[in-house]
Amino acid sequence: MFGIGMSELVVILVIVLIIFGPGKVPEIGAAMGKAIRNFKTATTEPEKKEVEHKETDKEN
């Protein structure tokens, strides 16, 4: 996983817990999930619009 071993991952998670606290970690995870979802839809949206545009051109 990106060249990160289990021990490095545990150290990163402990540092995140120390900095943000256990109450904020779920909020951060949810925000990151939304950001990734929005990024995926933003990268696929132009393709959908392009297909719709081609379909309307064929009708005319």
HELIX and SHEET records of a PDB file:
HELIX    1   1 MET A    6  PHE A   20  1                                  15    
HELIX    2   2 VAL A   25  GLU A   59  1                                  35    
END                                                                             
